[in-house]
Amino acid sequence: MEAARHSAVCTIRVVTGRAFLTGATGFVGSHVARALCNAGWRVKALVRRSGNPRQLGIGDLSVEIVPGDLSAHTDLADAVSGSDAIVHVAGLVRARTLDDYREGNVLATVRLLRAAHQRAPDALVVLVSSQAAAGPARDGRQVCEGDVARPVSGYGLSKREGEEAVEREWKGPWIVLRPAVVYGPRDRGLLPLFKAAARGVVPVPAGRSRIHVVHAEHLALAIARAAGRPDLAGRTGFLCDPAPVAIRDFAGALARLPARPARLVAIPDLLVRVAGLTQSLRELVTRRPHGFNADKARDLLAGDWLCDPAPLRRDLGLPMPTALEDGLRATWDWYVREGWLPS
């Protein structure tokens, strides 16, 4: 099945059909599932047996659920059979060691690709990677498509190795997408900052550093459009709002969300490093990953995280993104409505 999207400048031909989606009950994946359904795809979603689709944001969607995961114990061949697009969103964002990151972001990707090679060799593979795979800005210059990747953390390295796995293993068409910092409903990664704002104090580490952000719904729209664009095969590009924002300004926007604005508290770089190291030591004892550790501190203190999303934004025909203040407000309201923040 095909559909065409018309613009004043040109006609962009978007293909739809059968999509196999990983990570569908995760933060970004749940938004992608909805965007794919809205675009007319017939979606088959890989969901952990312990996951509850209704509780995790996709229960109201017409999605075929496939119980399983990307471990070595799951046979994925039947699940991906006949797919026109394979949208790989699942990944590991927190881990104790580089080996753990590689298991979740590299080996899992290889298993998926090898299963797809048997049953869907012509499918367009869309890998949702991360800006961390490319690394931070170089002497204040934004990272562009085609620049050599220079990740600075174990997480970023594993995401880059996942990209290389796609380039190496997949003989059919593929697209790699590198989102920047993602926020929006159902996000638990930035939830502690929203909770801090609700308590009246927002910490501001690396306040002068600039970052790019993207709302989850806008990102999901871009991913769904990429899934229908085999003509963009071979591209590795960035997805985020066009303009960067200083971390201090981002924190300031958060601080203005409560009825009584919160106070900003600058966190020295040394304290960020000590906190990251302390959490990593705690991980050694508890053998459980934490949301912030020495690896995350390396990314946070790496300077500006600037990239150029213009080429992909243009080629995917993306609309202007949600204004940051509006997106944060909508996210805050969702947290309150769902009981994640006090009303």
C-alpha positions, 0 to 999 in steps of 0.5 A: 500500500502506498500513500503520497504526501503533497507539498507546495514544493514537491511530492514526497512519496511515502510507502506504508505496509507492515511494520515490525516495531521493537520497544513499543511499550517504552517511552519513545516506542509507545509514541512511535507505535501510535505514529505508525498506526496514524500513518496507516501502517499495520504494526506488529510490536515485540513486547516483553511477556511481563509488559502490559500494553494497556498500562504502557501507552499502546493498549488502545491501538490496533497493534498485533502484540508479539510476546518476547524480547531481543535476547538469545532465547527468543526466535524472532524469525516468524515475528518479523516475517513479511515486514516491509519496515523494521523499526528498532527503537528498543535499547538500553539507556542505563547499564553498569558496564560497557558489556551490558550496554553492548548486550542491549544495544549491539548484540540485540540489534545483530540478533534482530537483523539476522532474524530479519535476513531470513524472513524479511530481507528487503525490509527497510530497517530504521534504527533509532540510535542516539546523538550520543553515538556521534559525540558532542560539538567539536570546538563549538561547531555542530556535528553534521551528517557524515562527520566522524563519530566521537562518542565520549561515554560507554553508552554512546560507544555502544550506540555507535557500535549498534549503528555499525552493526546495521551498516555491516550486517544488513544488506537491504535498505537502512536508515539510522536516526540520532535523536537528541534529548527526548522529553514528553509524556511517559518519560521517566528519564527527566521525571526527577527534574520535574519532581525537583521543580515540584519540590521548589529547587531545580539543580543546574549542572553544566548550566552554560552547555547547550543541548538540542531537545525534541518532544517525543510526539514530534520524534515519533512522527519523524520516525514513522515518516522515515519508515516509509522512505526507502529513498532515504536509505543509507542516511545517518542523521539527527532528529531534534528541534532546530535551535539549541537551548542552554541547560540553564534555560531549559532548567529555567523553563522547568522552574516556571512550571509549578504555581510557585516557581522553583529556585535554580541551584548551580551544581559545580562540575566537580560535584557532578563528577563525584556524584557520578563516581559515587553512584557507579561505586554503589552500582558495584555493590548493588549490581543494579544500574542507576539513572545517573553514574560516572558514564552519564556524568561524562556525557553531561560534562562534555560541553555543547551537544550541538548537531544539524537536524536540518537535512533530515527535517527537510527531507522528511517534510517535518512541521515546526516543532512544539515550542519548548515551553508548551511541550514542557507544560503539556508534559507537566500536565500529563505527569500530574494527571497520571499521578506521577507528580503531585497535583 
